[in-house]
Amino acid sequence: MKILLIMSFLWAQILSAASEETTALQSCRAAGFDPYQLACSTCDLLPEAYYDKCKSCCLSYKTLEKRTKRYQAAVVAHATRIPGYFTEITDMVDQDWKELVSQKGKERLIFKDTSDMPDTPAILWFQELPENVNSMGVPELERLAQDKQILIGWKRDDVREMLKAIIPDK
C-alpha cells in the first residue's frame, strides 16, 4: 500500500512538472520566443521591455559565439492596409521606415506588405538576402530565413530600436 501511495505521489509530481513546462513553453511562444533555439546572449540585443521575458525563455548553454557578425538583413512582413491590424507595427512602417532604410540601406531592410494574406507580423532575419528577394513571397522567405521574430505585442519604438541595433548601417 505504501509503495502504491509513493508511486501515485511520484506520478502526480511528474504530471505537474510536465504541465508547468508546457505552460512555460506556451508563454514563451506567445511572447514571440522559441525557447528551444533562443540563446541568452540574444536577450542583450533586445529592447529592455523584453529582456526579462527573453531571459526566462532562453537556454544558457546556447551561444552565438560562432556568429562573427549580426544579421546582415531583415524582411519585415506585415499587413498595413488592414485598419486596426497590429497598429504599433503599422505606425512603425508608416512613420519610421524611410529613416530606417536611409540609415541601414534598402538592400538590408525590406518591407513586405501581407494585406492580401494577413498573417502574424514578423521580422525575418538573414545573414544574406536572396538575390530575388523582391519577387519572393513571404512563405518562401520564411523558409529561407535564419531566424524569425514574431511581433505580437511589440511596440513601435521597440521594433525600430531592435532593427537599429541588430542590422549594421550601410
N, C-alpha and C positions, 0 to 999 in steps of 0.2 A: 504494500500500500504506500509506504514511504517513497519507494522508487517511482511509482506512478505519479505521486504528487510532485516529486522533483522533476520528472520528465515533463509534466504539464507546465510547471513553472518555467523551465528552460525553453520550451516551445513557445510560450507566451512572450518571453523576452526576445526570442529570435523574430517573431512576427512583429513585435513592437519596433524593433530596430529596423526591419525592412520597411515598415510603414513610414518611419521617420526619414529614412534615406530617400524614399520615393517622394515624399513631401518636399524635402530639401532640393531634390533634383528638379521637380516641377517649379519650385520657387525660382531657382537659378535660371531655368529656361524661360520662364515668364519675364524675367528681367533682361533677357537677351543674351545670356551667357551659356556656353556649353561647358559644363563642369568637367567633362571628360577630356577636353582639349585646352582648357584655359590655364596658361602659365601665370603664376602670381606676379611675375615681373611685368606682365601686360597691364595689371591694375595701376601701376605707376604712370602709365601713359594716359589714363582716362581722367575725365573731369572729376573733381573732388566729390561731387554729389554721388558718384557711382563707385567710389573707392571701397567703402565698407562692404557693399553687396558683392562686388567683384572679389574681394579678399575672402568672403565667406564661401565663394563658389570655386575658387581656383585650386589647382594642385601644386603643392610646394615643390614637388620633385620635377615638374615640367619646367623646361627652361627655354629661353630664346637665345641662349649663348651662341648657338650655331649661326644665327641670323647675323649677318655683318652689317645690315642696314635696315632702316624702317621700310614699311611698304612703300613702293615707288608710285603707286597709283590707286585710285579708288573710283568706283562707279556708285553713285547714289541713285537708287531706284525708288521712285515714289509717284503716287497718283496725285498730281497737283490740281487737276481740273475737277475734282470732286469736292463740292463745298462741305466743310466741316470734317474732312478726312485727314486726321493727324495734322492739325493746323500748325503745330510748332515746326514740323518739318517743312510744310508748305511755306511758312514765314521765312525759314532759313533760306530756302531756294529763291523765294521772291526778293528778299532783302539783302542777303549776304553772298549769294552765289557768284555774282560778277566780280566782287572783290576777292573772293577765294581763288577764282580761276586766274585773275590777274596776278595774284601772289604765287600760286602754285604752277600755273600753266595748263592750257587746255588739253595737253597730252597726259596730264597727271590726274585731272579731275573731270569726270564725265557724268552728266546727268541723263538718266533715262526716265521719261515720264511713262508710268504704267497705268494711266487713267483708263485705257481700253481694256485692261485686265487687272483691276485693283488687287494688290497683294500687300502684305505687311511691308512698310517702308524699311529699307535696309541699306547698309553700305557693304559693298563687295570689295575686298582688299586684294590687290595684286602686287607681285614683285615686278611683273612686266605685263603691260596690257597687250591683248591680242591685236594684231595689225588691223583687222577689220572690225574693231570694237563698235564703231558707229552703225554698222549694218547688222550687228548681232542683237538678238532678243535677250531679255533678262534671264529666262530659264537657261539659255546656253551660257551666258556669262556666269550664272551661279555655279554651273558645273565646272567652269574653268578657274574660278576664284580660289585663292589660297585660304581665304577666311571670309566669314560673313558676320556682320553685326546687325542684329535686329534693333530697330529704333523705337519700339513701343515704349511710351512713357518718357522718352528723352526730350529735353528742352532744346529750343533753337540754339541758345548760346553754347550749350554743351556739345552739340553736334559740330557746330562751327569750330569751337576750340579744339575738339578732338582731331578734326581734319587738319587744322593748322599745325598741331603738334606732331602728327604721325606722317603726313605727306611732306617730303622735302620741298623747299622753294625751288622755283625754276632757275 
